[in-house]
């Protein structure tokens, strides 16, 4: 039985969040404005609380003037930032209410930072892109490791075997998954979920091939290359993942993005700055606490909550 069929047979498999559907429609519409976005946010009490608390946090509330309306919050944070927070939190809420073997708060810190970093890479490429492309890129970054959560929550026995091998043999998660996976890699499983969600093909391909960029169709490799580069940067920086470090990056990624290895140090600093932004949102919504030693992300495969 294919992994796609197995996923479709899971009765409590997370579905595409309603807020995400509405935000995507807003982005695609030529008539989308702050008022429409405010109406979408107001329909979700949890999201409304997150947006208001984010706007009143020290990160955004420089003038120390508290606000109490979503419209004011959008004006303060920015239309595009609120769009990104709405997309991110709608997905995080779908996966964060179940017991997990991994520290999902650190997991989402990595994922949300990756999403923000994809847009920084796109800007570094001087990519004059449509908003739809940027939304797809953001989602690809946010969802690139979603297959890990699917493995953990719905194929837990196999996932435990991978984790145990990683701990006992001193292997990275990626190596352990490659050696022990009885199904598919987390990247493939993540891509299968996004197929079920009917997301756009570039997002699906980027998630499915973020560790194997050369396997992606040539006409879709740009988004894959961006997500691959972001994963490389984060896994080798303080905003790491329990997947471990990535020793080598496919040469094609450097060629496609036009970014040289010499620029990576600068991007490391940008990644840490974006992680700070992720900390603001996650601490408000989930009670996540920033690592006590700045510059040292949680890279353990063990649950950290």
C-alpha positions as CSV (number, residue, x, y, z in Angstrom):
1,X,0.0,0.0,0.0
2,X,1.4,3.4,-1.0
3,X,2.1,6.0,1.7
4,X,-0.4,8.3,0.0
5,X,-3.1,5.6,0.5
6,X,-2.1,5.0,4.1
7,X,-2.4,8.7,4.9
8,X,-5.8,9.0,3.3
9,X,-7.0,6.1,5.4
10,X,-6.0,7.9,8.7
11,X,-9.3,9.1,10.1
12,X,-7.9,11.9,12.3
13,X,-5.3,13.1,9.9
14,X,-5.1,16.9,10.2
15,X,-7.0,18.7,7.4
16,X,-6.2,21.9,5.7
17,X,-7.1,24.7,8.2
18,X,-10.1,26.9,7.4
19,X,-8.2,30.1,8.3
20,X,-5.4,29.1,5.9
21,X,-7.9,28.6,3.1
22,X,-9.4,32.0,3.7
23,X,-5.9,33.7,3.9
24,X,-4.9,32.0,0.6
25,X,-8.0,33.2,-1.1
26,X,-7.4,36.7,0.2
27,X,-3.8,36.7,-1.2
28,X,-5.1,35.5,-4.5
29,X,-7.8,38.1,-4.7
30,X,-7.2,41.6,-6.1
31,X,-9.7,43.0,-3.6
32,X,-7.9,41.8,-0.5
33,X,-7.3,44.6,2.1
34,X,-6.7,45.1,5.8
35,X,-10.4,45.2,6.6
36,X,-10.9,41.8,5.0
37,X,-7.9,40.3,6.8
38,X,-9.2,41.7,10.1
39,X,-12.6,40.0,9.5
40,X,-10.8,36.6,8.9
41,X,-8.7,37.0,12.0
42,X,-11.7,38.0,14.2
43,X,-13.4,34.7,13.3
44,X,-10.7,32.8,15.1
45,X,-10.5,33.8,18.8
46,X,-7.1,32.1,19.4
47,X,-5.6,33.8,16.3
48,X,-7.1,37.1,17.4
49,X,-5.4,36.8,20.8
50,X,-2.1,35.9,19.2
51,X,-2.2,38.9,16.8
52,X,-3.1,41.3,19.5
53,X,-0.5,40.1,22.0
54,X,2.1,40.1,19.2
55,X,1.3,43.7,18.4
56,X,1.6,44.7,22.1
57,X,4.8,42.8,22.6
58,X,8.1,44.6,23.2
59,X,9.2,43.5,19.7
60,X,6.5,45.6,18.0
61,X,5.2,48.0,20.6
62,X,8.2,50.4,20.5
63,X,6.1,53.4,21.7
64,X,4.7,51.4,24.6
65,X,1.1,52.2,23.6
66,X,-1.3,49.3,24.0
67,X,-3.8,48.6,21.3
68,X,-7.0,46.6,21.6
69,X,-8.3,46.1,18.0
70,X,-7.3,43.8,15.2
71,X,-7.3,46.7,12.7
72,X,-4.8,48.6,14.9
73,X,-2.7,45.4,15.2
74,X,-2.6,45.0,11.4
75,X,-1.5,48.6,11.0
76,X,1.3,48.2,13.6
77,X,2.6,44.8,12.6
78,X,2.0,45.2,8.9
79,X,-0.5,43.5,6.5
80,X,2.0,40.9,5.2
81,X,3.3,40.1,8.6
82,X,-0.2,39.4,9.9
83,X,-0.8,37.2,6.8
84,X,2.2,35.2,7.6
85,X,1.3,34.8,11.3
86,X,-2.2,33.7,10.3
87,X,-0.9,31.1,7.9
88,X,1.6,29.8,10.4
89,X,-0.6,29.6,13.4
90,X,-3.5,28.0,11.5
91,X,-1.2,25.1,10.7
92,X,0.6,25.0,14.1
93,X,-2.8,24.7,15.9
94,X,-3.6,21.6,13.8
95,X,-0.5,19.7,15.0
96,X,0.3,21.0,18.5
97,X,-2.4,19.5,20.6
98,X,-1.3,15.9,20.5
99,X,1.4,14.2,22.6
100,X,4.7,14.1,20.7
101,X,8.0,12.3,21.1
102,X,9.7,15.5,19.9
103,X,9.7,19.0,21.3
104,X,7.1,20.5,18.9
105,X,7.7,24.0,20.2
106,X,11.4,23.9,19.2
107,X,10.2,22.1,16.0
108,X,7.9,25.0,15.1
109,X,10.6,27.6,16.0
110,X,12.8,25.9,13.3
111,X,9.9,25.7,10.8
112,X,8.6,29.3,11.3
113,X,12.2,30.7,11.1
114,X,12.6,28.6,7.9
115,X,9.5,30.1,6.4
116,X,10.7,33.7,7.1
117,X,14.2,32.9,5.8
118,X,12.8,31.7,2.4
119,X,11.7,35.3,1.7
120,X,15.0,36.7,2.8
121,X,16.7,34.3,0.3
122,X,14.2,35.3,-2.4
123,X,15.1,39.0,-1.7
124,X,18.8,38.1,-1.9
125,X,18.2,36.6,-5.3
126,X,16.6,40.0,-6.2
127,X,13.5,38.0,-7.1
128,X,10.8,40.3,-8.3
129,X,8.1,37.8,-7.4
130,X,4.3,38.0,-7.2
131,X,2.7,37.8,-3.8
132,X,1.3,34.3,-4.6
133,X,4.9,33.1,-5.2
134,X,6.0,34.5,-1.9
135,X,3.1,32.9,-0.1
136,X,4.0,29.5,-1.7
137,X,7.6,30.0,-0.7
138,X,6.7,30.8,2.8
139,X,4.4,27.8,3.1
140,X,7.1,25.5,1.6
141,X,9.5,26.7,4.3
142,X,7.0,26.4,7.1
143,X,6.0,22.9,6.0
144,X,9.3,21.4,4.9
145,X,9.6,19.1,7.9
146,X,5.9,18.4,8.4
147,X,6.5,14.8,7.5
148,X,8.4,14.4,10.8
149,X,5.3,15.2,12.8
150,X,3.2,12.9,10.6
151,X,5.8,10.1,11.2
152,X,5.7,10.8,15.0
153,X,2.0,11.0,15.4
154,X,0.7,8.4,13.0
155,X,3.6,5.9,12.4
156,X,4.9,6.1,15.9
157,X,6.4,2.6,16.1
158,X,8.5,3.2,13.0
159,X,9.4,6.7,14.2
160,X,10.6,5.4,17.6
161,X,12.9,2.9,15.8
162,X,14.5,5.7,13.8
163,X,15.0,7.8,17.0
164,X,16.3,4.9,19.0
165,X,18.8,4.1,16.3
166,X,19.9,7.7,16.1
167,X,20.5,7.9,19.9
168,X,22.2,4.5,20.3
169,X,24.4,4.7,17.2
170,X,25.2,8.4,17.4
171,X,23.8,8.9,13.9
172,X,22.0,12.0,12.8
173,X,18.2,11.8,12.4
174,X,18.6,12.0,8.6
175,X,21.0,9.1,8.5
176,X,18.9,7.0,10.8
177,X,15.8,7.6,8.8
178,X,17.6,6.6,5.6
179,X,18.8,3.4,7.2
180,X,15.7,2.4,9.1
181,X,12.7,3.9,7.4
182,X,10.3,1.1,6.4
183,X,8.1,3.5,4.5
184,X,9.4,6.7,3.0
185,X,11.5,9.7,4.2
186,X,9.8,12.5,6.2
187,X,10.2,14.7,3.1
188,X,8.2,12.3,0.9
189,X,5.5,11.8,3.6
190,X,5.3,15.6,4.0
191,X,4.8,15.9,0.2
192,X,2.1,13.3,0.3
193,X,0.2,15.2,3.0
194,X,0.3,18.4,1.0
195,X,-1.0,16.5,-2.0
196,X,-4.0,15.4,0.1
197,X,-4.4,19.0,1.1
198,X,-4.3,20.0,-2.6
199,X,-1.6,22.6,-2.2
200,X,0.1,23.9,-5.3
201,X,2.6,21.7,-7.1
202,X,5.7,23.9,-6.4
203,X,5.0,23.7,-2.6
204,X,4.6,19.9,-2.8
205,X,7.8,19.4,-4.8
206,X,9.8,21.8,-2.6
207,X,8.8,19.8,0.5
208,X,9.3,16.4,-1.1
209,X,12.8,17.3,-2.4
210,X,14.3,19.7,0.1
211,X,17.0,17.2,0.9
212,X,17.2,15.9,-2.7
213,X,17.0,19.0,-5.0
214,X,18.4,17.2,-8.1
215,X,15.3,14.8,-8.0
216,X,12.9,17.7,-8.5
217,X,11.6,18.5,-12.0
218,X,13.9,21.1,-13.6
219,X,11.1,23.6,-14.1
220,X,10.3,23.5,-10.3
221,X,13.8,23.5,-8.9
222,X,14.0,27.2,-7.9
223,X,11.7,26.9,-4.9
224,X,13.3,23.6,-4.0
225,X,16.7,25.2,-4.0
226,X,15.6,28.1,-1.8
227,X,14.1,25.7,0.8
228,X,17.2,23.4,0.6
229,X,19.5,26.4,1.2
230,X,17.4,27.6,4.2
231,X,17.5,24.1,5.7
232,X,21.3,24.0,5.3
233,X,21.7,27.4,6.9
234,X,19.4,26.6,9.9
235,X,20.7,23.1,10.5
236,X,24.2,24.4,10.7
237,X,23.4,27.4,12.8
238,X,22.0,28.0,16.3
239,X,18.4,27.7,14.9
240,X,19.1,24.0,14.2
241,X,16.9,21.0,14.1
242,X,17.2,17.6,15.8
243,X,17.9,16.3,12.2
244,X,21.5,17.3,12.9
245,X,23.9,19.3,10.8
246,X,24.1,19.0,7.0
247,X,27.7,18.5,5.9
248,X,27.3,19.2,2.2
249,X,24.8,21.1,0.0
250,X,24.2,20.1,-3.6
251,X,26.1,22.4,-5.9
252,X,23.0,23.1,-8.0
253,X,21.5,24.9,-5.0
254,X,24.2,27.5,-5.0
255,X,24.0,27.9,-8.8
256,X,20.2,28.3,-8.9
257,X,20.0,30.8,-6.0
258,X,23.0,32.7,-7.1
259,X,24.2,32.8,-3.5
260,X,27.8,31.9,-2.7
261,X,29.1,29.9,0.3
262,X,30.9,33.1,1.3
263,X,27.5,34.8,2.0
264,X,26.4,32.1,4.4
265,X,27.8,33.7,7.5
266,X,25.7,36.8,6.9
267,X,22.7,34.6,6.4
268,X,23.4,32.9,9.7
269,X,23.0,36.2,11.5
270,X,19.8,36.9,9.6
271,X,18.5,33.5,10.6
272,X,19.1,34.3,14.3
273,X,17.3,37.6,13.9
274,X,14.3,35.8,12.3
275,X,14.4,33.2,15.1
276,X,13.8,36.1,17.5
277,X,10.7,37.1,15.5
278,X,9.5,33.4,15.7
279,X,10.1,33.4,19.5
280,X,7.8,36.4,19.9
281,X,4.9,34.6,18.2
282,X,5.5,31.2,19.7
283,X,6.0,32.4,23.2
284,X,2.6,34.2,23.0
285,X,0.7,31.4,21.5
286,X,2.2,28.3,23.0
287,X,4.1,29.3,26.1
288,X,7.3,28.4,24.3
289,X,10.4,29.8,26.1
290,X,13.4,30.9,24.2
291,X,16.5,28.8,24.8
292,X,18.3,30.0,27.9
293,X,21.6,30.3,26.2
294,X,21.1,32.6,23.1
295,X,22.7,31.0,20.1
296,X,22.0,27.5,21.2
297,X,18.9,26.0,19.7
298,X,17.4,22.7,20.7
299,X,18.9,20.0,18.5
300,X,18.1,17.0,20.6
301,X,15.8,14.4,19.1
302,X,14.2,14.0,22.6
303,X,11.0,15.7,23.6
304,X,11.8,19.0,25.3
305,X,8.5,20.2,26.6
